[in-house]
Amino acid sequence: MTVITPQVLLKAYSVGVFPMAESADDPSLYWVEPDERGLIPLDAFHISHSLKKSVRHAGFEIRIDTSFEQVMRRCAEKTPDRDETWINERILKLYTQLHRMGCCHSVEAWREGELVGGLYGVRLGSAFFGESMFSRATDASKVALVHLVARLNAGGFNLLDAQFLNSHLQQFGCYTLKKPQYRELLDQAMDGTADFFAFKSDRDPEAVLALAAPKNPA
């Protein structure tokens, strides 16, 4: 079995490669480098009117990095829409180690003391690589994503990597780039610096919306 350390994992991300597993029960990992990469635009992120209402009024408390492993395990759970998951125990261990190193973060949506949605990803240079998200309440993961984009814009990030384009991410303006164009953006992001903790206004929905989608009408 190939040994992958957190340091090897960070190096892989810096050149556009990431690991996946065939299933949660398969202990092996394989490297992925898509020919087309899904990206979420930080300067043109789209938020629907209904999602703006959820940011303002749905009663979610957003927390950062308070239950990282729990977020990962919720992302790995089977759902009615997903019979299999690519998150196995090796991935859980590796990314938990990255979290302890300060290179991996969770954005969590809580309601009445319960974790009901969230996402996690890897931070490197001025890039954030989104890994997975989950939701147990309407719009919970979407609100977490809005908060993530606000945080990345506040901190000077210039790349939000979604890995693959899907219909769920298209609603936010997600698009694809061919590998050569993606690598140019990635190289620029690796040369940059950003502050994931610059944003201090998670409890202010208007500040979140202003930073997440400044070009979108309210």
C-alpha positions as CSV (number, residue, x, y, z in Angstrom):
1,M,0.0,0.0,0.0
2,T,1.4,3.4,-1.0
3,V,2.3,5.5,2.0
4,I,0.9,9.1,1.7
5,T,1.9,11.5,4.4
6,P,0.3,14.9,5.0
7,Q,3.4,16.5,3.4
8,V,3.0,14.4,0.3
9,L,-0.7,15.3,0.2
10,L,0.1,19.1,0.3
11,K,2.7,18.7,-2.4
12,A,0.1,16.9,-4.6
13,Y,-2.4,19.7,-4.1
14,S,0.2,22.3,-5.1
15,V,0.5,20.6,-8.5
16,G,-3.2,19.9,-9.1
17,V,-3.5,16.3,-7.9
18,F,-5.7,14.9,-5.1
19,P,-6.5,11.5,-3.7
20,M,-9.8,9.5,-3.7
21,A,-11.0,6.1,-2.7
22,E,-13.3,3.8,-4.6
23,S,-15.5,3.4,-1.6
24,A,-15.5,3.8,2.2
25,D,-14.7,0.1,2.6
26,D,-11.8,0.2,0.2
27,P,-8.5,1.0,2.1
28,S,-6.6,1.9,-1.1
29,L,-6.3,5.4,-2.6
30,Y,-5.7,6.6,-6.1
31,W,-4.5,10.0,-7.4
32,V,-6.9,12.2,-9.5
33,E,-6.0,15.0,-11.9
34,P,-9.1,15.9,-13.9
35,D,-8.7,17.1,-17.5
36,E,-11.4,19.7,-16.7
37,R,-11.4,21.3,-13.3
38,G,-14.4,22.8,-11.5
39,L,-13.9,26.3,-10.1
40,I,-16.3,28.5,-8.1
41,P,-15.7,32.1,-9.0
42,L,-14.9,34.2,-5.9
43,D,-15.6,37.5,-7.8
44,A,-18.8,36.3,-9.4
45,F,-20.4,33.9,-6.9
46,H,-24.1,33.7,-7.4
47,I,-26.6,33.6,-4.5
48,S,-30.3,33.1,-5.2
49,H,-32.9,35.3,-3.5
50,S,-34.1,32.3,-1.5
51,L,-30.6,31.5,-0.3
52,K,-30.0,35.1,0.7
53,K,-33.2,34.7,2.8
54,S,-31.7,31.6,4.4
55,V,-28.4,33.4,5.2
56,R,-30.4,36.2,6.9
57,H,-33.3,34.3,8.6
58,A,-32.8,30.5,8.7
59,G,-31.2,30.6,12.2
60,F,-27.9,28.9,11.4
61,E,-24.9,29.6,13.7
62,I,-21.7,29.3,11.6
63,R,-18.6,28.0,13.4
64,I,-15.1,27.4,12.0
65,D,-13.0,24.4,12.9
66,T,-14.9,23.4,16.0
67,S,-15.9,19.8,14.9
68,F,-13.7,19.1,11.9
69,E,-13.7,15.3,12.1
70,Q,-17.4,15.2,12.7
71,V,-18.0,17.3,9.5
72,M,-15.8,14.8,7.6
73,R,-17.7,11.8,9.0
74,R,-21.1,13.4,8.1
75,C,-19.8,14.0,4.6
76,A,-18.9,10.3,4.4
77,E,-22.3,9.1,5.4
78,K,-24.6,7.4,2.9
79,T,-27.7,9.3,2.0
80,P,-30.8,8.5,-0.1
81,D,-29.1,10.3,-3.0
82,R,-25.6,8.7,-2.4
83,D,-25.1,5.0,-1.9
84,E,-21.3,5.2,-1.9
85,T,-18.7,7.6,-0.7
86,W,-15.1,8.2,-1.6
87,I,-14.1,9.1,1.9
88,N,-12.5,6.1,3.7
89,E,-10.6,5.9,7.0
90,R,-7.3,6.7,5.4
91,I,-8.7,9.9,4.0
92,L,-10.3,10.7,7.3
93,K,-6.9,10.2,9.1
94,L,-4.9,12.2,6.5
95,Y,-7.2,15.2,6.5
96,T,-7.6,15.2,10.2
97,Q,-3.8,15.4,10.4
98,L,-3.8,18.3,7.9
99,H,-6.4,20.0,10.1
100,R,-4.2,19.7,13.1
101,M,-1.4,21.2,11.0
102,G,-3.6,24.2,10.3
103,C,-3.9,23.4,6.6
104,C,-7.5,22.0,6.5
105,H,-10.6,23.7,7.7
106,S,-14.3,23.1,8.3
107,V,-17.2,25.6,8.0
108,E,-20.0,24.4,10.1
109,A,-23.7,25.2,10.2
110,W,-25.3,24.7,13.7
111,R,-28.9,25.1,14.8
112,E,-30.1,24.7,18.4
113,G,-26.8,23.1,19.4
114,E,-26.8,20.5,16.6
115,L,-24.4,20.3,13.6
116,V,-26.8,20.3,10.6
117,G,-24.5,21.1,7.7
118,G,-21.1,22.0,6.7
119,L,-18.1,21.6,4.4
120,Y,-14.3,21.1,4.6
121,G,-11.3,21.7,2.4
122,V,-7.6,22.2,2.2
123,R,-6.0,25.7,2.4
124,L,-2.7,26.2,0.6
125,G,-1.2,29.5,-0.6
126,S,-4.1,31.7,-1.7
127,A,-6.1,28.7,-2.8
128,F,-8.9,26.7,-1.0
129,F,-9.6,23.2,-2.3
130,G,-13.2,22.3,-1.4
131,E,-13.5,18.6,-0.6
132,S,-17.1,17.7,0.4
133,M,-20.2,19.1,2.1
134,F,-23.3,17.7,3.8
135,S,-26.7,19.0,4.8
136,R,-29.2,17.8,7.4
137,A,-31.4,20.9,7.2
138,T,-32.6,22.9,4.2
139,D,-29.9,25.1,2.8
140,A,-27.5,24.3,5.6
141,S,-24.5,23.4,3.4
142,K,-25.4,26.2,1.0
143,V,-25.2,28.8,3.8
144,A,-21.9,27.3,4.9
145,L,-20.6,27.8,1.3
146,V,-21.7,31.4,1.3
147,H,-19.8,32.0,4.5
148,L,-16.8,30.2,3.0
149,V,-16.8,32.5,0.0
150,A,-17.1,35.6,2.2
151,R,-14.2,34.4,4.3
152,L,-12.0,33.7,1.3
153,N,-12.7,37.1,-0.2
154,A,-12.0,38.8,3.1
155,G,-8.7,36.9,3.4
156,G,-7.4,37.6,-0.1
157,F,-7.8,34.2,-1.6
158,N,-8.0,34.0,-5.4
159,L,-8.9,30.4,-6.1
160,L,-11.7,28.2,-4.9
161,D,-11.3,24.7,-6.4
162,A,-14.4,22.6,-6.5
163,Q,-12.6,19.7,-8.3
164,F,-15.6,18.7,-10.5
165,L,-18.5,20.5,-12.0
166,N,-22.0,19.2,-11.1
167,S,-25.5,20.5,-11.3
168,H,-25.5,21.5,-7.6
169,L,-22.5,23.7,-7.9
170,Q,-23.6,25.2,-11.2
171,Q,-26.2,27.3,-9.4
172,F,-23.4,29.2,-7.7
173,G,-21.6,30.0,-11.0
174,C,-19.3,27.0,-11.0
175,Y,-17.5,26.5,-14.3
176,T,-14.7,24.4,-15.7
177,L,-11.2,25.1,-17.0
178,K,-9.0,22.8,-19.0
179,K,-5.9,21.4,-17.2
180,P,-3.3,23.9,-18.7
181,Q,-5.4,27.0,-17.9
182,Y,-6.1,25.6,-14.4
183,R,-2.5,25.0,-13.8
184,E,-1.7,28.6,-14.6
185,L,-4.2,29.8,-12.0
186,L,-3.0,27.2,-9.5
187,D,0.7,28.3,-9.9
188,Q,-0.3,31.9,-9.2
189,A,-2.3,30.8,-6.1
190,M,0.7,28.8,-4.8
191,D,2.8,31.9,-5.1
192,G,0.3,34.0,-3.1
193,T,-0.6,34.3,0.6
194,A,-4.0,34.6,2.2
195,D,-5.5,34.7,5.7
196,F,-8.3,32.3,6.4
197,F,-9.1,33.9,9.7
198,A,-9.3,37.5,8.5
199,F,-13.1,37.5,8.5
200,K,-14.6,38.3,11.9
201,S,-18.3,38.9,10.9
202,D,-19.8,35.4,10.6
203,R,-22.7,36.6,12.9
204,D,-23.5,39.5,10.6
205,P,-25.5,38.2,7.6
206,E,-25.3,41.5,5.7
207,A,-21.5,41.5,6.0
208,V,-21.4,37.9,4.8
209,L,-23.6,38.6,1.8
210,A,-21.7,41.8,0.9
211,L,-18.4,39.9,0.8
212,A,-19.7,36.7,-0.8
213,A,-21.5,38.3,-3.7
214,P,-20.7,42.0,-3.9
215,K,-21.8,42.2,-7.6
216,N,-25.1,40.5,-7.1
217,P,-28.2,42.7,-6.3
218,A,-29.8,42.2,-2.9
